[in-house]
Amino acid sequence: MHEELVGWLEWLGMDDVNLVKLKGDASSRSYYRIENQSKKLIVMDASVEKASVPIFIGVGWRLMDAKVRIPTIRAYELHKGFILLEDVGLTHLYDKCSSLNYDKAIKTLVQMQETPHQGLELYDQAFLMDEMNLMLEWYLKKHLEKKVECVEAKMLLESFMLISKEVLSQPQEIFVHRDYHSKNLMMDENDEIVVIDFQDAKSGALSYDLVSLVYDAYVVLDKRERNRLIKLFKELKGIEVEDETFMRWVEFTALQRHIKILGIFARLSIRDGKNAYLDHIPLVLQYVLDIASKYEELQGLVALLSVDEVDSLGFSF
């Protein structure tokens, strides 16, 4: 496939192409930096999931229409699963976690939520529930090898139903990136935010992408800084609800996301052999326990998840 990729680039007019493979993400896509050409370019090889290419391009056009900065799409080949993109460098928000840059990320998020959502799949109750069930199947049963009793399964179902209800109680039908965090936000040469990895976008809840950013699975924000960013988002959006109500939306959405992530990180390790994601489970678990412990109706969930995960994996907070 590497030869076919080079052949496509040569067909586009590039000679003696030198490809340097970049570190992969959680998907099966591969990325290569083209190092010996006059323009800075990246080529994405999605040949194993070709159906994602037209989706990527379609969502990219939506974002560009909303004036959101993304890597410019230079060329694509739908049948082979190749996309040629602008190379925006190596720096992520993860590498430059300043308050100024997080402010930029919040402002970019507000702008991104102006992206048309019509026609995108809905982040509905069934999907929210399916995502949380990943935690039961992959984290509890397969990763921890825990036998889940009937009474525990019933409690989980009730907790998941409550969480999904709270997520759906906030404004909906908003463009949702679904993975808006420090490793999916690049910083270009002018220190402006560039949004990447947007092909899984859906139409869903107001606070979902905010949660992805301020409860990042890879970066721990100081509580005061997190609250400042949440307040900034609320102000920029002009959301006229009580702070208590808005924080409940945020916290229950964070619960839904991180319950899902426990399952996804476990699955990435068990099914895909990507064991590095296990390193981030303790932080994700801590987010879930810290938030759920605030709510009396979620104490069963807290008790079930308060296992000695940190010691069992040899991690410490």
Backbone as numpy.savetxt, mean C-alpha at the origin, in Angstrom:
# Nx Ny Nz CAx CAy CAz Cx Cy Cz
13.14 -14.46 -21.44 12.31 -13.25 -21.44 13.17 -11.99 -21.44
14.37 -12.08 -20.81 15.27 -10.93 -20.78 15.65 -10.54 -22.21
15.92 -11.53 -23.10 16.27 -11.26 -24.49 15.11 -10.60 -25.22
13.89 -11.05 -24.94 12.71 -10.47 -25.58 12.54 -9.02 -25.16
12.82 -8.74 -23.89 12.73 -7.37 -23.38 13.76 -6.48 -24.07
14.99 -6.98 -24.19 16.04 -6.22 -24.88 15.66 -6.00 -26.33
15.08 -7.03 -26.97 14.66 -6.92 -28.36 13.62 -5.83 -28.54
12.69 -5.73 -27.58 11.65 -4.69 -27.65 12.27 -3.31 -27.54
13.23 -3.16 -26.63 13.89 -1.86 -26.45 14.69 -1.49 -27.70
15.32 -2.47 -28.33 16.04 -2.20 -29.57 15.07 -1.79 -30.67
13.90 -2.43 -30.69 12.86 -2.06 -31.66 12.43 -0.61 -31.46
12.50 -0.14 -30.22 12.16 1.25 -29.91 13.28 2.22 -30.29
14.42 1.65 -30.72 15.51 2.50 -31.18 16.69 2.61 -30.26
16.77 1.78 -29.25 17.89 1.81 -28.32 18.95 0.78 -28.72
20.21 1.18 -28.73 21.30 0.30 -29.11 22.11 -0.11 -27.88
22.64 -1.33 -27.91 23.53 -1.83 -26.84 22.94 -1.56 -25.45
21.71 -2.00 -25.27 20.99 -1.73 -24.03 21.66 -2.44 -22.85
21.91 -1.68 -21.78 22.47 -2.25 -20.56 21.42 -2.16 -19.46
20.88 -3.32 -19.05 19.82 -3.37 -18.04 20.40 -3.76 -16.69
20.01 -3.01 -15.66 20.41 -3.33 -14.28 19.14 -3.59 -13.49
18.99 -4.81 -13.00 17.76 -5.18 -12.29 17.68 -4.44 -10.96
16.50 -3.92 -10.68 16.26 -3.22 -9.42 15.65 -4.17 -8.40
15.79 -3.82 -7.15 15.22 -4.63 -6.09 13.71 -4.72 -6.27
13.18 -5.93 -6.18 11.76 -6.16 -6.44 10.87 -5.73 -5.30
9.57 -5.72 -5.57 8.57 -5.43 -4.54 7.80 -6.70 -4.23
6.64 -6.56 -3.64 5.88 -7.75 -3.24 5.19 -8.43 -4.41
5.23 -7.81 -5.60 4.55 -8.37 -6.76 5.50 -9.28 -7.53
4.99 -9.81 -8.64 5.82 -10.65 -9.52 6.39 -9.84 -10.68
6.21 -8.53 -10.67 6.80 -7.69 -11.71 8.29 -7.52 -11.48
9.04 -7.28 -12.56 10.47 -6.98 -12.47 10.73 -5.60 -13.06
11.72 -4.91 -12.50 12.05 -3.56 -12.96 13.55 -3.51 -13.29
13.86 -2.81 -14.38 15.26 -2.66 -14.80 15.55 -1.20 -15.10
16.70 -0.74 -14.64 17.17 0.60 -15.00 17.99 0.47 -16.28
17.72 1.35 -17.24 18.47 1.38 -18.50 19.58 2.41 -18.34
20.81 1.96 -18.26 21.89 2.83 -17.78 22.71 3.52 -18.87
22.67 3.03 -20.11 23.58 3.59 -21.12 22.86 4.34 -22.22
21.72 4.96 -21.88 20.97 5.75 -22.86 20.96 7.21 -22.45
20.65 8.09 -23.40 20.69 9.53 -23.12 19.62 9.95 -22.12
18.44 9.30 -22.19 17.36 9.62 -21.27 17.36 8.64 -20.10
16.96 9.09 -18.93 16.85 8.22 -17.77 15.55 7.43 -17.87
15.68 6.11 -17.96 14.50 5.28 -18.20 14.51 4.03 -17.34
13.30 3.57 -17.02 13.08 2.30 -16.32 12.17 1.46 -17.22
12.42 0.17 -17.27 11.50 -0.69 -17.99 10.92 -1.70 -17.01
9.58 -1.84 -17.07 8.88 -2.77 -16.20 8.50 -4.00 -17.00
8.87 -5.16 -16.47 8.53 -6.43 -17.09 7.41 -7.07 -16.28
6.20 -6.99 -16.82 5.03 -7.60 -16.18 4.53 -8.76 -17.02
5.46 -9.47 -17.67 5.08 -10.53 -18.61 4.36 -11.69 -17.93
4.59 -11.87 -16.63 3.90 -12.96 -15.92 2.51 -12.54 -15.45
2.20 -11.27 -15.54 0.85 -10.78 -15.21 0.46 -9.68 -16.21
0.38 -10.07 -17.47 0.14 -9.12 -18.57 -1.15 -8.34 -18.40
-2.14 -8.96 -17.76 -3.43 -8.28 -17.59 -3.31 -7.01 -16.76
-2.22 -6.90 -15.97 -2.05 -5.71 -15.13 -1.59 -4.49 -15.93
-1.04 -4.72 -17.13 -0.46 -3.60 -17.90 -1.51 -2.59 -18.33
-2.61 -2.99 -19.00 -3.61 -1.97 -19.35 -4.23 -1.30 -18.13
-4.32 -2.03 -17.01 -4.85 -1.43 -15.78 -3.89 -0.36 -15.28
-2.59 -0.69 -15.27 -1.56 0.27 -14.85 -1.62 1.53 -15.70
-1.73 1.36 -17.00 -1.76 2.51 -17.91 -3.02 3.33 -17.70
-4.16 2.64 -17.55 -5.42 3.34 -17.36 -5.45 4.16 -16.07
-4.96 3.57 -14.97 -4.91 4.30 -13.71 -3.90 5.44 -13.80
-2.79 5.19 -14.49 -1.79 6.25 -14.69 -2.37 7.46 -15.40
-3.18 7.22 -16.43 -3.82 8.33 -17.15 -4.78 9.09 -16.24
-5.51 8.37 -15.40 -6.41 9.03 -14.45 -5.62 9.98 -13.54
-4.50 9.49 -13.02 -3.69 10.29 -12.11 -3.11 11.51 -12.81
-2.65 11.32 -14.02 -2.10 12.46 -14.76 -3.18 13.51 -15.02
-4.40 13.05 -15.32 -5.51 13.99 -15.52 -5.79 14.80 -14.26
-5.52 14.19 -13.09 -5.74 14.88 -11.82 -4.51 15.69 -11.39
-3.53 15.79 -12.27 -2.30 16.56 -12.02 -1.46 15.96 -10.88
-1.51 14.63 -10.78 -0.67 13.93 -9.80 0.60 13.48 -10.52
1.74 13.76 -9.93 3.03 13.41 -10.54 3.27 11.91 -10.42
3.41 11.24 -11.57 3.78 9.84 -11.65 4.93 9.72 -12.64
5.67 8.61 -12.66 6.67 8.43 -13.71 5.99 8.43 -15.08
6.43 9.28 -15.98 5.81 9.38 -17.29 5.93 8.06 -18.04
4.83 7.62 -18.63 4.82 6.40 -19.44 5.30 6.75 -20.84
6.46 6.18 -21.24 7.06 6.51 -22.53 6.58 5.58 -23.66
6.39 4.31 -23.33 5.95 3.34 -24.33 5.45 2.10 -23.61
4.68 1.27 -24.32 4.22 0.02 -23.72 3.92 -1.00 -24.81
3.94 -2.25 -24.42 3.62 -3.37 -25.30 2.68 -4.29 -24.52
1.39 -4.17 -24.82 0.38 -4.88 -24.04 0.53 -6.39 -24.16
0.84 -6.89 -25.35 0.87 -8.33 -25.57 2.05 -9.00 -24.87
3.13 -8.27 -24.69 4.30 -8.83 -24.02 4.35 -8.49 -22.53
3.63 -7.43 -22.13 3.62 -7.04 -20.72 4.77 -6.13 -20.33
5.22 -5.28 -21.28 6.34 -4.37 -21.02 5.85 -2.92 -20.96
6.45 -2.13 -20.07 6.16 -0.69 -20.01 7.49 0.04 -19.83
7.71 1.07 -20.64 8.88 1.92 -20.52 8.48 3.19 -19.78
9.21 3.50 -18.71 8.84 4.60 -17.81 10.00 5.57 -17.60
9.65 6.78 -17.27 10.62 7.76 -16.79 11.30 7.23 -15.54
12.61 7.42 -15.45 13.37 7.05 -14.26 13.44 8.27 -13.35
12.79 8.18 -12.18 12.75 9.33 -11.27 13.79 9.21 -10.15
14.70 8.25 -10.29 15.79 8.15 -9.32 15.60 7.02 -8.32
16.37 7.10 -7.24 16.42 6.03 -6.25 15.88 6.42 -4.88
15.49 7.68 -4.74 15.12 8.19 -3.42 13.62 8.06 -3.17
13.28 7.44 -2.04 11.89 7.32 -1.62 11.63 8.26 -0.44
10.38 8.49 -0.16 10.03 9.21 1.08 10.64 8.47 2.27
10.71 7.16 2.20 11.32 6.33 3.23 12.74 6.81 3.56
13.45 7.31 2.55 14.83 7.76 2.74 14.92 9.19 3.25
13.84 9.94 3.17 13.86 11.36 3.54 12.60 11.69 4.33
12.50 11.08 5.52 11.26 11.18 6.33 11.21 12.46 7.16
11.28 13.60 6.50 11.18 14.87 7.22 9.72 15.31 7.30
9.44 16.18 8.25 8.08 16.73 8.37 7.66 17.45 7.10
8.61 18.17 6.49 8.32 18.89 5.25 7.90 17.93 4.16
8.60 16.81 4.03 8.26 15.85 2.97 6.95 15.12 3.27
6.67 14.88 4.55 5.38 14.28 4.88 4.24 15.25 4.61
4.47 16.53 4.82 3.46 17.53 4.45 3.18 17.47 2.94
4.26 17.32 2.15 4.09 17.19 0.71 3.28 15.94 0.36
3.54 14.86 1.10 2.81 13.61 0.84 1.33 13.76 1.16
1.00 14.51 2.22 -0.40 14.77 2.55 -1.05 15.63 1.47
-0.36 16.65 1.02 -0.91 17.52 -0.03 -1.10 16.75 -1.33
-0.15 15.86 -1.63 -0.28 15.02 -2.82 -1.47 14.09 -2.69
-1.68 13.57 -1.49 -2.83 12.69 -1.24 -4.14 13.44 -1.47
-4.23 14.64 -0.96 -5.45 15.45 -1.16 -5.69 15.67 -2.66
-4.61 15.96 -3.39 -4.73 16.13 -4.84 -5.12 14.82 -5.52
-4.52 13.72 -5.07 -4.80 12.41 -5.67 -6.25 12.01 -5.51
-6.88 12.46 -4.41 -8.27 12.10 -4.18 -9.23 12.84 -5.13
-8.68 13.73 -5.95 -9.47 14.35 -7.01 -9.48 13.49 -8.27
-8.71 12.40 -8.27 -8.65 11.50 -9.42 -10.01 10.84 -9.62
-10.52 10.76 -10.85 -11.80 10.10 -11.09 -11.79 8.66 -10.59
-12.84 8.29 -9.87 -12.94 6.93 -9.32 -13.91 6.07 -10.11
-14.68 6.68 -10.98 -15.73 5.96 -11.69 -15.12 4.80 -12.50
-15.75 3.64 -12.38 -15.30 2.48 -13.12 -14.30 1.61 -12.38
-13.73 2.14 -11.30 -12.83 1.32 -10.48 -13.64 0.37 -9.61
-13.06 -0.79 -9.28 -13.74 -1.73 -8.40 -13.99 -1.09 -7.04
-15.12 -1.45 -6.43 -15.48 -0.88 -5.15 -14.78 -1.59 -4.00
-14.33 -0.80 -3.04 -13.80 -1.34 -1.79 -15.02 -1.55 -0.88
-15.79 -2.60 -1.18 -17.05 -2.81 -0.47 -16.86 -3.76 0.72
-17.95 -4.06 1.39 -17.85 -4.88 2.60 -17.27 -6.26 2.32
-17.69 -6.87 1.22 -17.19 -8.20 0.90 -15.68 -8.19 0.73
-15.16 -7.15 0.06 -13.72 -7.07 -0.16 -12.98 -6.78 1.14
-13.52 -5.88 1.96 -12.92 -5.60 3.26 -12.83 -6.87 4.11
-13.89 -7.66 4.10 -13.92 -8.91 4.87 -12.93 -9.93 4.32
-12.89 -10.06 2.99 -11.95 -11.00 2.38 -10.51 -10.66 2.76
-10.19 -9.36 2.75 -8.83 -8.95 3.11 -8.51 -9.32 4.56
-9.42 -9.06 5.48 -9.14 -9.38 6.89 -9.05 -10.88 7.11
-9.78 -11.65 6.34 -9.71 -13.11 6.48 -8.34 -13.66 6.11
-7.53 -12.89 5.37 -6.17 -13.32 5.08 -5.38 -13.49 6.38
-5.68 -12.65 7.37 -5.00 -12.76 8.66 -5.32 -14.09 9.32
-6.59 -14.49 9.28 -7.01 -15.76 9.89 -6.30 -16.93 9.21
-6.33 -16.94 7.87 -5.81 -18.09 7.13 -4.29 -18.16 7.13
-3.64 -17.03 6.85 -2.20 -17.08 6.64 -1.38 -16.74 7.87
-1.87 -15.81 8.70 -1.10 -15.41 9.89 -1.38 -16.34 11.07
-2.64 -16.49 11.44 -2.97 -17.31 12.60 -2.77 -18.81 12.32
-3.42 -19.30 11.28 -3.42 -20.75 11.04 -2.10 -21.27 10.48
-1.53 -20.55 9.50 -0.33 -21.08 8.82 0.98 -20.57 9.42
1.04 -19.28 9.71 2.28 -18.73 10.25 2.48 -19.11 11.72
1.46 -18.86 12.54 1.56 -19.19 13.96 1.16 -20.63 14.26
0.59 -21.30 13.24 0.12 -22.69 13.40 -0.83 -22.82 14.58
-1.72 -21.83 14.67 -2.68 -21.79 15.77 -3.99 -22.47 15.36
-4.48 -23.30 16.21 -5.80 -23.91 15.99 -6.85 -22.92 16.49
-7.67 -22.44 15.56 -8.68 -21.44 15.90 -9.98 -22.16 16.25
-10.40 -22.03 17.50 -11.62 -22.69 17.96 -12.85 -21.98 17.40
-13.98 -22.67 17.43 -15.23 -22.11 16.88 -15.60 -20.79 17.53
-15.44 -20.70 18.85 -15.81 -19.47 19.55 -14.89 -18.33 19.13
-13.62 -18.64 18.85 -12.68 -17.61 18.40 -13.01 -17.18 16.98
-13.37 -18.14 16.13 -13.74 -17.80 14.75 -14.98 -16.91 14.73
-15.94 -17.20 15.61 -17.15 -16.38 15.70 -16.80 -14.96 16.16
-15.91 -14.86 17.16 -15.49 -13.55 17.65 -14.78 -12.76 16.55
-13.93 -13.44 15.77 -13.23 -12.76 14.68 -14.22 -12.25 13.64
-15.19 -13.06 13.30 -16.20 -12.64 12.32 -16.93 -11.41 12.81
-17.34 -11.41 14.08 -18.04 -10.25 14.64 -17.14 -9.01 14.64
-15.85 -9.20 14.99 -14.90 -8.07 15.00 -14.70 -7.53 13.59
-14.55 -8.43 12.62 -14.35 -8.00 11.24 -15.58 -7.27 10.71
-16.76 -7.74 11.07 -17.99 -7.08 10.64 -18.08 -5.67 11.22
-17.72 -5.54 12.49 -17.74 -4.22 13.13 -16.74 -3.28 12.46
-15.54 -3.78 12.22 -14.50 -2.95 11.61 -14.93 -2.51 10.21
-15.45 -3.44 9.41 -15.86 -3.09 8.05 -17.00 -2.08 8.08
-17.91 -2.23 9.03 -19.02 -1.28 9.16 -18.49 0.13 9.44
-17.49 0.24 10.32 -16.91 1.55 10.64 -16.18 2.14 9.45
-15.45 1.30 8.71 -14.76 1.79 7.51 -15.76 2.35 6.51
-16.90 1.66 6.37 -17.91 2.07 5.39 -18.78 3.23 5.88
-18.64 3.62 7.17 -19.46 4.71 7.70 -18.93 6.08 7.28
-17.71 6.14 6.78 -17.12 7.40 6.35 -17.40 7.64 4.88
-17.13 8.84 4.35 -17.35 9.11 2.93 -16.66 8.09 2.03
-17.39 7.62 1.01 -16.91 6.60 0.08 -16.80 7.18 -1.33
-16.57 6.27 -2.29 -16.45 6.62 -3.71 -15.35 7.66 -3.92
-14.19 7.36 -3.33 -13.01 8.20 -3.45 -11.90 7.33 -4.03
-11.08 7.91 -4.91 -9.95 7.18 -5.48 -9.02 6.73 -4.34
-8.76 5.42 -4.28 -7.90 4.85 -3.24 -6.72 4.14 -3.90
-5.53 4.60 -3.63 -4.30 4.00 -4.15 -4.12 2.59 -3.62
-4.39 2.41 -2.32 -4.36 1.15 -1.58 -3.00 0.80 -0.98
-1.94 1.51 -1.38 -0.64 1.23 -0.79 0.19 2.51 -0.75
-0.43 3.56 -0.23 0.16 4.89 -0.25 1.06 5.05 0.97
2.30 4.56 0.85 3.22 4.61 1.99 4.62 5.05 1.53
5.54 5.09 2.47 6.85 5.71 2.24 7.69 5.03 1.17
7.42 3.77 0.86 8.20 3.08 -0.17 7.53 3.12 -1.54
6.34 3.69 -1.61 5.66 3.87 -2.89 5.53 5.34 -3.26
6.28 6.19 -2.54 6.34 7.61 -2.86 7.80 7.95 -3.10
8.13 8.31 -4.33 9.49 8.68 -4.68 9.67 10.19 -4.49
10.93 10.59 -4.33 11.29 12.01 -4.29 12.14 12.29 -5.52
11.68 13.16 -6.41 12.45 13.44 -7.63 13.59 14.41 -7.33
14.30 14.83 -8.38 15.48 15.68 -8.19 15.12 17.05 -7.60
13.84 17.42 -7.67 13.39 18.68 -7.07 12.72 18.47 -5.72
12.87 17.25 -5.17 12.25 16.87 -3.90 10.73 16.96 -3.94
10.16 16.69 -5.09 8.71 16.63 -5.22 8.27 15.16 -5.18
7.06 14.94 -4.69 6.54 13.58 -4.55 6.13 13.00 -5.90
6.57 11.76 -6.15 6.17 11.02 -7.35 5.50 9.73 -6.88
4.26 9.52 -7.28 3.49 8.36 -6.83 3.74 7.17 -7.76
4.04 6.01 -7.17 4.26 4.80 -7.96 3.37 3.66 -7.43
3.39 2.54 -8.13 2.72 1.29 -7.70 1.23 1.50 -7.45
0.58 2.13 -8.42 -0.81 2.56 -8.24 -1.82 1.68 -8.96
-1.37 0.58 -9.57 -2.24 -0.19 -10.47 -3.37 -0.92 -9.77
-3.32 -1.04 -8.43 -4.37 -1.76 -7.71 -5.45 -0.83 -7.14
-5.53 0.38 -7.67 -6.46 1.38 -7.13 -7.91 0.89 -7.17
-8.66 1.34 -6.17 -10.10 1.05 -6.08 -10.85 2.32 -5.71
-12.15 2.22 -5.67 -13.01 3.30 -5.19 -13.44 2.94 -3.78
-13.06 3.78 -2.81 -13.33 3.39 -1.43 -13.34 4.53 -0.44
-12.86 4.25 0.77 -13.04 5.13 1.92 -12.08 6.31 1.95
-12.59 7.41 2.47 -11.86 8.67 2.58 -10.48 8.51 3.24
-10.39 7.76 4.33 -9.17 7.77 5.14 -8.20 6.64 4.82
-8.51 5.79 3.83 -7.68 4.60 3.63 -6.23 4.95 3.30
-6.01 5.82 2.33 -4.63 6.15 1.95 -3.93 6.98 3.03
-4.69 7.78 3.75 -4.11 8.51 4.89 -3.55 7.52 5.91
-4.32 6.49 6.20 -3.90 5.45 7.15 -2.63 4.76 6.67
-2.57 4.45 5.36 -1.38 3.79 4.81 -0.13 4.61 5.06
-0.28 5.93 5.01 0.86 6.83 5.17 1.26 7.02 6.63
0.29 7.28 7.50 0.63 7.65 8.88 0.78 6.45 9.81
0.24 5.29 9.40 0.49 4.03 10.12 1.27 3.11 9.16
2.44 3.58 8.75 3.26 2.90 7.76 3.86 1.63 8.35
3.82 0.54 7.60 4.38 -0.73 8.06 5.91 -0.71 8.10
6.52 0.34 7.50 7.98 0.40 7.42 8.59 1.57 8.19
7.76 2.53 8.58 8.25 3.73 9.28 7.37 3.99 10.49
7.99 4.21 11.64 7.24 4.55 12.85 7.25 6.07 13.03
6.09 6.67 12.94 5.99 8.11 13.18 5.72 8.37 14.66
6.29 9.43 15.16 5.98 9.89 16.50 4.48 10.19 16.58
3.86 9.87 17.71 2.41 10.03 17.84 1.97 11.46 17.57
2.74 12.43 18.04 2.37 13.83 17.81 2.45 14.18 16.32
3.48 13.62 15.64 3.62 13.87 14.21 2.48 13.21 13.44
2.12 12.01 13.83 0.98 11.33 13.18 -0.29 12.16 13.34
-0.56 12.61 14.55 -1.76 13.40 14.79 -1.74 14.72 14.04
-0.55 15.31 13.91 -0.43 16.56 13.16 -0.78 16.34 11.69
-0.31 15.24 11.13 -0.58 14.95 9.72 -2.04 14.62 9.49
-2.65 13.91 10.43 -4.08 13.61 10.33 -4.89 14.91 10.36
-4.51 15.81 11.25 -5.19 17.10 11.35 -5.00 17.92 10.07
-3.78 17.89 9.51 -3.51 18.62 8.27 -4.38 18.09 7.13
-4.48 16.78 7.02 -5.34 16.19 5.99 -6.78 16.64 6.16
-7.28 16.56 7.39 -8.67 16.93 7.68 -8.93 18.39 7.31
-7.97 19.26 7.62 -8.12 20.68 7.32 -8.08 20.93 5.81
-7.12 20.32 5.12 -6.99 20.53 3.68 -8.20 20.00 2.92
-8.80 18.92 3.44 -9.99 18.35 2.81 -11.25 19.11 3.17
-11.19 19.92 4.22 -12.37 20.65 4.66 -13.44 19.73 5.22
-13.02 18.72 5.96 -13.96 17.73 6.51 -14.60 18.28 7.77
-15.91 18.44 7.75 -16.61 19.08 8.86 -17.31 18.03 9.73
-16.51 17.24 10.41 -17.04 16.32 11.41 -16.21 16.51 12.68
-16.75 16.04 13.80 -16.00 16.13 15.05 -14.69 15.36 14.95
-13.67 15.87 15.62 -12.36 15.20 15.62 -12.48 13.76 16.11
-13.33 13.54 17.10 -13.50 12.19 17.65 -14.05 11.23 16.60
-15.01 11.71 15.83 -15.59 10.88 14.76 -14.55 10.58 13.69
-13.79 11.61 13.30 -12.79 11.42 12.26 -11.71 10.44 12.72
-11.28 10.56 13.99 -10.25 9.64 14.50 -10.78 8.21 14.57
-12.06 8.06 14.83 -12.62 6.71 14.83 -12.58 6.12 13.42
-12.90 6.94 12.41 -12.77 6.48 11.02 -11.34 6.04 10.75
-10.40 6.89 11.12 -8.98 6.62 10.86 -8.53 5.34 11.57
-8.88 5.20 12.83 -8.38 4.07 13.60 -8.99 2.74 13.16
-10.27 2.74 12.85 -10.88 1.49 12.37 -10.40 1.12 10.97
-10.12 2.13 10.16 -9.55 1.85 8.84 -8.13 1.31 8.99
-7.38 1.86 9.96 -6.04 1.33 10.24 -6.11 -0.12 10.70
-7.11 -0.45 11.51 -7.28 -1.84 11.95 -7.53 -2.75 10.75
-8.44 -2.35 9.87 -8.73 -3.18 8.71 -7.47 -3.40 7.87
-6.75 -2.33 7.61 -5.55 -2.43 6.76 -4.49 -3.33 7.40
-4.26 -3.16 8.68 -3.15 -3.90 9.28 -3.50 -5.33 9.65
-4.76 -5.59 9.88 -5.20 -6.99 10.01 -4.92 -7.70 8.68
-5.26 -7.03 7.58 -4.97 -7.58 6.25 -3.47 -7.79 6.06
-2.67 -6.80 6.44 -1.22 -6.87 6.21 -0.58 -8.02 6.98
-1.08 -8.31 8.18 -0.56 -9.48 8.90 -0.69 -10.72 8.03
-1.83 -10.86 7.38 -2.05 -12.01 6.50 -1.17 -11.96 5.26
-1.03 -10.77 4.67 -0.25 -10.64 3.44 1.23 -10.90 3.69
1.78 -10.33 4.77 3.20 -10.55 5.07 3.48 -12.02 5.35
2.56 -12.68 6.07 2.73 -14.11 6.32 2.66 -14.89 5.01
1.73 -14.52 4.13 1.59 -15.21 2.84 2.81 -15.00 1.96
3.35 -13.78 1.95 4.55 -13.51 1.16 5.71 -14.40 1.60
5.79 -14.66 2.89 6.84 -15.55 3.40 6.56 -17.01 3.05
5.38 -17.49 3.41 5.05 -18.91 3.27 4.90 -19.33 1.82
4.14 -18.58 1.05 3.83 -18.96 -0.33 4.91 -18.55 -1.32
5.47 -17.32 -1.12 6.36 -16.74 -2.11 7.83 -16.75 -1.72
8.12 -17.20 -0.49 9.51 -17.26 -0.05 10.15 -15.91 0.22
9.33 -14.86 0.39 9.85 -13.52 0.65 9.84 -13.27 2.16
10.84 -13.86 2.83 10.84 -13.88 4.29 11.16 -12.54 4.93
11.71 -11.59 4.16 12.06 -10.29 4.73 10.83 -9.57 5.28
9.65 -9.90 4.75 8.44 -9.22 5.23 8.09 -9.62 6.66
8.62 -10.74 7.13 8.38 -11.13 8.52 8.97 -10.12 9.50
10.02 -9.43 9.07 10.66 -8.44 9.94 9.71 -7.32 10.33
8.69 -7.08 9.51 7.78 -5.96 9.73 6.50 -6.37 10.47
6.32 -7.65 10.72 5.12 -8.11 11.41 5.00 -7.54 12.83
6.08 -7.48 13.62 5.91 -6.93 14.98 5.33 -5.52 15.02
5.78 -4.64 14.11 5.24 -3.27 14.09 3.77 -3.28 13.69
3.44 -4.06 12.67 2.05 -4.13 12.21 1.15 -4.67 13.32
1.62 -5.71 13.99 0.86 -6.28 15.11 0.68 -5.26 16.23
1.73 -4.48 16.50 1.63 -3.46 17.55 0.60 -2.41 17.21
0.54 -2.01 15.93 -0.49 -1.07 15.52 -1.89 -1.62 15.84
-2.12 -2.88 15.47 -3.43 -3.49 15.69 -3.76 -3.53 17.18
-2.82 -3.98 17.98 -3.08 -4.11 19.43 -3.27 -2.76 20.09
-2.46 -1.77 19.71 -2.56 -0.44 20.32 -3.92 0.19 20.03
-4.39 0.05 18.79 -5.66 0.67 18.43 -6.84 -0.12 19.00
-6.83 -1.43 18.79 -7.96 -2.25 19.23 -8.15 -2.20 20.74
-7.06 -2.02 21.48 -7.16 -1.99 22.94 -7.94 -0.78 23.44
-8.15 0.23 22.59 -8.92 1.42 22.97 -10.42 1.17 22.96
-10.85 0.08 22.32 -12.27 -0.15 22.09 -12.73 -1.42 22.80
-13.69 -1.24 23.71 -14.19 -2.35 24.52 -14.69 -3.50 23.65
-15.33 -3.16 22.54 -15.93 -4.18 21.68 -14.90 -5.02 20.92
-13.62 -4.65 21.03 -12.57 -5.39 20.31 -11.61 -6.10 21.26
-11.98 -6.25 22.51 -11.08 -6.88 23.48 -10.83 -8.36 23.18
-11.82 -9.02 22.55 -11.61 -10.40 22.16 -10.52 -10.52 21.10
-10.52 -9.59 20.17 -9.49 -9.54 19.13 -8.11 -9.31 19.75
-8.06 -8.39 20.72 -6.80 -8.11 21.41 -6.28 -9.36 22.11
-7.15 -10.06 22.81 -6.75 -11.26 23.54 -6.22 -12.33 22.59
-6.88 -12.51 21.44 -6.47 -13.54 20.49 -5.12 -13.23 19.87
-4.88 -11.93 19.60 -3.63 -11.55 18.94 -2.49 -11.26 19.89
-2.77 -11.25 21.18 -1.71 -10.97 22.17 -0.90 -12.23 22.45
-0.35 -12.79 21.37 0.52 -13.95 21.49 1.96 -13.46 21.52
2.86 -14.34 21.86 4.24 -13.92 22.02 4.95 -13.92 20.67
4.39 -13.20 19.73 4.93 -13.16 18.36 6.36 -12.64 18.34
6.64 -11.62 19.13 7.96 -11.01 19.12 9.02 -12.03 19.52
8.77 -12.72 20.61 9.75 -13.71 21.07 9.86 -14.88 20.12
8.73 -15.30 19.52 8.75 -16.45 18.66 9.56 -16.21 17.40
9.66 -14.94 16.98 10.44 -14.62 15.79 11.80 -14.03 16.11
12.05 -13.81 17.40 13.32 -13.25 17.80 13.44 -11.77 17.54
12.32 -11.07 17.48 12.32 -9.64 17.25 12.05 -8.91 18.57
12.36 -7.62 18.56 12.00 -6.79 19.71 11.60 -5.42 19.18
10.69 -4.77 19.91 10.24 -3.44 19.51 11.21 -2.39 20.04
